[in-house]
């Protein structure tokens, strides 16, 4: 009788210990999860991943406490633990360092993984809560159909119709009118030409003061003391250098005339560090904004870069 009771106690203790030990959890493992939404509280933002892009942000938890993930154009690998009943800590390990396309949330997602705190699976939806009470919400990735199933029976290639050649009409020669020479305006005696009001984008290191984005939805003011941590400087050789808190960004830019007060603007970031900055950093949001630049205007000593989603980056 005593032996049976002792065995029962040992079995019960082993079960309790196993339940409390960090390890692989049924339901979490063995499937690809794809990101559908991400929110953070500090700084506060919220973003929804378009269905067409959800397959670019995935994670797969293995039973051996390793994981693989996709952060847009980057591949990620590492380890995880599930302490307690619903704890989750993710240790991001090997990561490629490619700079993804315009508007990519790769940095936000990657740094969110490293801030995981707990998880819950309800109705086949995985919600990972972050250390600032933000969340990342995932759904199971749809099974990828086989090539044969998606392609179906091999269809015979359709012969492309050869368009009938059409004779190109010969344009009638038109006499080019000779433009009348215009005399260059002569400055009035005693007057001095006014200097250009500014050098446009050039000749200054701009400091970020406010940032507004539509996806992820965010609007914030950069505190005065932190503004030197978020800068951009344009060179006359078509390159730029930016500081995004603890990260550095370099790349190229395109605009018709960088000395003009306004114009279209595209930024193509190149080498970029991917350090996870301290809590409350605008680094990830700022880098996302830079990739979406569409135009700029310089007025009253300030620079406003308008983004493709009509958000703005405002500098002094």
URQUI-V622654 format. One record per run of one state. SS is the DSSP state (alpha for helix, beta for strand, coil for the rest). FROM is the first residue (numbers start at 1). LEN is the number of residues. If there is no record, write none. Layout:
{{SS FROM LEN} {SS FROM LEN}}
This chain:
{{coil 1 1} {alpha 2 19} {coil 21 8} {beta 29 1} {coil 30 2} {beta 32 10} {coil 42 2} {beta 44 5} {coil 49 2} {alpha 51 6} {beta 57 5} {coil 62 4} {beta 66 6} {coil 72 2} {beta 74 8} {coil 82 5} {beta 87 1} {coil 88 1} {beta 89 7} {coil 96 10} {alpha 106 8} {coil 114 2} {beta 116 7} {coil 123 2} {beta 125 6} {coil 131 4} {beta 135 6} {coil 141 6} {alpha 147 5} {coil 152 50} {beta 202 1} {coil 203 2} {beta 205 10} {coil 215 2} {beta 217 5} {coil 222 2} {alpha 224 6} {beta 230 5} {coil 235 4} {beta 239 6} {coil 245 2} {beta 247 8} {coil 255 7} {beta 262 3} {coil 265 1} {beta 266 7} {coil 273 10} {alpha 283 9} {coil 292 1} {beta 293 7} {coil 300 2} {beta 302 6} {coil 308 4} {beta 312 4} {coil 316 1}}
